Amino acid sequence: MHEQGFPAVLGHEGAGIVESVGPGVTEFQPGDKVIPLFIAQCGECRFCKSPKTNECEKGWAADNPDVMASPEPRFTCKGKKVLQFMGTFSEYPVIDQMAVAKIDPAAPLEKVCLLGCGICTGYGAAVNTAKVEPGSTCAVFGLGAVGLAAVMGCKSAGAERIIAVDINPEKFEKATVFGATDFVNPKDHDKPISEVLAEMTNGGVDFSLECVGNVKVMRSALESCIPGWGVSVIVGWTDMEDFSARPVQLISGRTWKGSLFGGFKSKDGVPQMVKAYLDKKVKLDEFITHNMALDKVNDAIELMKEGKCIRTVLSVSPQ
């Protein structure tokens, strides 16, 4: 019996080289460079066949979201089974071929590993889900890696003005690198942030992206959009609380939507993003603030909790 999905081998933004393949595997061979995916793409279910979603009915994300693992783990410790999230905090995770993307052999693994989650999530939320338009005004709430990637997505889509919102002003300099044009710290104002943005933008932004996972910020992001056509996208993850808004916010013409993994169909989208990086169309190096060995993982997590890093890349060397 595993209590609440533990013990488990964690880690998901990863990249590696195929060591071996099991029977029936036809898409991969030893030596391939790959990125493991937390959303499968079986290619056969009704979701995979629809252009409307990147969900997949197969894989643990559909079957066991509460424990974030397959019920039949390949890891054991002291004779007992250990669950696996995606297991990239280990030398040899075993992953189903429908949850692995084959990437360009020229790709540097220590960079493109970031495309396994956060960068695709933020970038795609702007480009695929919000469908940010050239010349538009955008606001991004939260400037972690996902929010910074959303800023980059808005810039790539041609937004004219990108307002970065965060309570940590140290994040603003980094946001400039990805294309932010304005910065707002809610702590500097004695009125709701939606009112501040409305005053800055003649009524509200065209697109807003919430990249925090805070239900109050989600509402603020919605209310920061202009009536009539404003689009607000929930990117930050939480299932701990309900969110709320007054119906008139939507009746007046705003759209409120969510985005998972940036709307990318995983096996298709990740190789495309790797190519975009190699073609210098998206940034990755600028997200990486620290590099550490796997045995420093607890130090890396502390950096993240304290807001002192954007992304720390852990190197895992097979024994």
Residue, then its C-alpha position, 0 to 999 in steps of 0.5 A: m500500500h502506497e500512502q498518498g503516492f509515496p514513496a516515489v522517485l520524482g523528477h519530470e523535466g528531463a532529457g536523456i538517451v535510450e539505454s534499451v527498449g522492451p519487446g514491441v517498441t518500434e519508435f525508439q532504439p538505443g542511442d536515441k535522444v529523448i524527452p519523457l512526457f507527463i502527458a502521453q500521446c497514444g495517437e489512438c484515443r478520441f482526444c489524440k485524434s482531435p485537434k481540439t485538445n492535447e489530453c490523452e486517455k491513456g497513461w498515468a496522467a489519465d488513470n492515476p492523477d492522484v498518485m502521479a504514477s503508474p500502479e505498476p512501478r519498475f523501481t524497488c527499494k529494500g524489497k518493496k515497490v517504489l512509485q515513479f512520477m517520471g523518475t528522472f531523478s534516477e539513472y534508469p527510469v522505465i517509461d512507456q513509449m507513448a510518453v517519450a518524445k524523440i528529439d534532434p540528436a544535435a540537441p544539448l540534453e542539459k538545455v532541452c530538458l526544460l522543454g519537458c514541462g515548464i517552458c512549453t507550458g508557459y510559451g504554449a499558453a500564450v501562443n496556442t491557448a490564448k492565441v495572442e495577436p500581433g499588436s496586442t497588450c498582454a499581462v503575465f501574472g507570476l514570473g517563475a519559469v512558466g511565467l517567463a516562458a509566457v512572456m516569451g510566447c507573447k513576444s513571439a506572437g507579436a504582442e506590442r506591450i507585455i506587462a509583467v506582474d510579480i510581488n518580487p521585483e528581483k524578477f523584473e530584470k529577467a523578464t526584460v530578457f524575454g520581452a516584458t515592456d512594463f512591470v507592476n508590483p501589486k505591493d506598490h499599489d493600494k488598489p486592486i491590480s486589475e484597476v491598476l492595469a485598466e488605468m495603464t491600458n485604457g480599460g484592460v489588457d487583451f490577454s492575461l495569463e495566470c502563472v502562479g496557481n493562486v485562485k485569487v490571482m486567477r480572478s485578478a487576471l480575469e478582471s484585468c482583461i478588457p470587456g468585449w474580447g479580453v481572454s484570460v488563461i489559467v496556467g498555474w496549477t492547483d486543485m486545492e481550492d475553488f475559484s470564483a468570479r461574478p458572471v458579469q465578467l464573462i457576460s460582458g464578453r471576456t473568455w476564461k480558459g485553462s491550459l495544460f502543457g501549453g496546449f502542445k500535443s506532447k510527442d508532436g510538440v516537444p520535438q518542434m520546440v527543440k527545433a525552435y531552440l536549435d533555430k534560435k527561435v526560443k530561448l532556454d539558456e536564459f532560464i537556467t540559473h544553477n547547475m548541480a549534481l543529483d545528490k544536491v537535489n535538496d539544495a536545488i529545491e530550497l533555492m526554488k522555494e526561496g525564489k532564488c532560482i529560475r531553473t536548476v538543472l541536475s546532472v544524472s550520470p549512469q553508474 
